[in-house]
Amino acid sequence: MDTPQATLPPASAAPQPAPTLSPRLLNAGRGASWWGEGWRVFTAAPGTWILILIVFVLIFCVLAIIPFLGQIALPLLIPVFSGGILLGCHALAKGQPLTVGHLFDGFKEGRAGPLIVLGLLSLVFNIIIWLVLMAVVVAVAGTSVLGMMTGDLSGEPPNFAAMGIGLALIIPLTVILFGVLLMLVWFAPPLVAINRLSPWAAMKSSFAACWSNMGALMIYGLVYIGLSIVATIPFGLGWLVLIPVLWGSWYAGWREMFGE
């Protein structure tokens, strides 16, 4: 695994958000190679990676059972922990040892605020998308579909023909809108945590990278589908390996597009 030059400023410096970065254009086949890089990242410290995964899952299980506050904290903290995980990958790439403490590096050196804002932006976009989808369903199929969704059948009878048309519209629209959101946020955590971009600049750079390297990402996604099937077969235990490998492949994609 090639060692990139360090891009982080000294801890004593007060880093300023960088402008939007232009991604490199890669061959479609590079999407498959990211998984090989992810495997090398995992095998560099397999025990530590599995321990990081266990701690990560436990934290989010605890947050998930906290009424209200936990539900708010989850989407806001996911980018912070993701940033820490990617900083762990970055440390390994520079020949430094990986520790469980890297999981919490997203909270250090002024990174937590921008990463939480990134989570907030993602949450806002999710809400907007769901409101748009609901508006389209109601506009095409009428309010009866909401009654069926909530179990209230006292209103107007459902128009099944209109509901069929609405379903034909809503499925591709859902794929498009959430696909755009995924492109906005996919590379945003490493761009904020490592490149020190502002949250919105990171989302724009992430979208540009995904759009201009769509072929590589499609191949990357197809490999992921195959690996996820294999990981699920042995009682799901394969995910203990696949998730850290996924983190490493995520880092590899960022490094090829944006890293020095």
N, C-alpha and C positions, 0 to 999 in steps of 0.2 A: 504494500500500500504506500503510494508516494506520499511524502510528507509536505503539505503545503506550508507556505510561509505564514507566520502569525499575522492576523489582521486586527487583533484586539489592542486597544490603547492601553497605556500603563494604568494600573489601578488607581493611582493618585490623580490621574487626569480627569477632567469633567467632560466626558464625551458629548459631542453635539450630533444630533441626528443627521445622517448623510442624505444626500439627494437620491432620487430614484436611480437604481442601477439597471443597466441594459444587460440582458442575459446573453450568453453565448448560444449559437445555433449548433445543435448536435445532430448526428446521424440517428435515425430511428432505432438502430440496433443498440445504441448506448443504453436504452431503457432496460434491456435484459442484463447488461453488465453491472448495473447498480446493485442487483441482487448478489452478484459475486462479491462486490465490495462490502455489502452488508454482512455477508457470511464471514469475511475476514475481520470485520469490526467485532462481530460476536465472538469468534474463536480467539481473539486477542485477550478476552477476559470473560469467558462464558459464565463462571460462577457469579461474578459481580453483576453481570447483566441480568441474570435470573433473579438475584436478590433485589436489584433495582426494580424489576418488574413486580415482584411480590410486594415491596413497600409501596409502589405506585398504586397497585390495585387496592391494597388495604386503606390507603389514604382516601381514595375515591369511594370506597364502600362506606367508610365512616361519614364522609360528606353527604353521601346519598341518603343516609337515614336521618339526617338532621332536618327537621321540618322547615320549609320555606328558605331559611338562610343557606342550607346546604344546596338546595336546587339553584339558588342564585350564584353561589360560589363556584359550582362545578364548571359551567362554561367560561367563567372568568379566569379560573386557575389552570385550565387545561393548557393554554399557550405558555404559561409560566413554567410548568413542569416540562412541557415539550421543549422549551428553550434550554432548560437544564440538561435534558437528555442529549440534545444536539451539541451542547457545549462539552458533554462527556465524550461524544464521538470526536469532536474537534481536538480534545486533549489527547485521545489515543492517536489521532493522525499526526500529532506533533511529538509523539513518542513519550507522552506523559502517562502515568498510571491512572486507571479508572477507579473511582471510589463511589460508594453509595451517595456520598455528599454531593456529587455532580447533579443528582436529581433536583437539588435545591439551589443550584447556581443561578437559576432564573430570577431568584429573589435578591441577587447580589449586584453591586456596582451600578445601581440605577436602572436595572433591566425590568424590575417588577412592574413599575408604572406603565411603560409602553406595552409590555406583554399583556397586562390586564386590559388596557385600552383595546388591544387587538382582539381579545376575547369578547369585549363589549361590542365592538363593531360587528364581529361575526354573529353575536346573538341578535343584534338589531336587524341585520340582513336576514337571518332566519325568520324572525317575526314578520318582516315585510313580505317575504316570499310566501309564508303561510296565509297572510291576509290577502295577497293577490290571488292565490289558488282558491281560497274560499269565495272571493268575489266572483271569480270566473265560474265556479260551480253554481253559485246562486243565480248569476246572470243567465246561464244556459238552462239549468234544470229547475230553477225556482226555489222558493224557500222550503218546499217539501223535502228536499234532500237533507236540509239541516235537521228537520224533524226526525228523519230516519236515523241520522247520525246520533242524535241525542235521545232517541227512544220516545219522542213525543209525536204520536200519530194522530193528534186531534185536529191538525190543520188540514190544508188542502190535500187531496189524494196525490200520490206521487205520479209524475209523468215519466214513465219508464223510457219512452223514446228519447225525450230530452235528456234524461240521465245517461243514456247510452252515448249520445252526442257529447255530453259533458265529459264522460269518461275518456272518450277518444281524444278530446282536447287536453284534458288535465294530465294524462300520462306523459306525453312528450313535453308539455310545458314544465312539469315537475322535473323531468330529467334535465332540461335546458337550464332552468333557474338554479337548481342545486349544483349542476355542473359548473356554472359560472361562479357560484360561491366557493366551490372546492378549488377552482383555479385561483381565486383571490387569496385563499388562506393557506394553500398547500406549502409554499415556500416562505410564507410570511414569518413564522417563528424563527427560523435561522437567520433571516434577513434582519430581524429586530435584535436577536440575541447576539449574533456574531458580527454582522455588518453594521449594526447600530443605525439602521434606518428607522424613521418614524413609522408608526403603525400603518398610516394610510399609504405612505410611499412604499412600504414593504408589500402591501396588498397589490398595489399597481404593478410593482416589479414582478411579483409572483404571477399575476395574470399574464403579463407579457411573456414570462418564461414558459408558462404552460401553453399559451396560444402558439408561440413560435416553435415549440418543441412537442407538438401534439402527437407526432408519430412515436417519439421515444416514450411518452407517457402512456400511450395506448398499449404498446408492447409491455411496458412495465406493469400496467394493470392486468393484462392477460396472464403474465407470469404469476402475479399475486393470486389470481383466481385459482390457478392450478396448485400453487403452494398451500393455499388456505384449505383446499379439499384434502390434500395429503395430511396437513397438520391436524385436521379434525378427526381423521380416521382412528388413531389410537386414543380414543376417549378424550379427545381434545388436548392431550398432553403436548402435542406438537406445537401448540401456540406458545408454550414456554420458551421455545427456540425461535419460532417465526416472528413474534413481536419484536424481540431485540434485533433480529436480522432486518425486519422492516424499518426499525429506527436507523440502522446503519445504512440501508439503501436510500432512505430519505436524505440522510446527510450526504451520501455520495452524489445524489442528483443535484442537491444545492451546490456542492463543491465544484462539479463540472460546469455548472451554469454561472456561478457567481464567485467562487473561491479563487484566491490567487494561486 
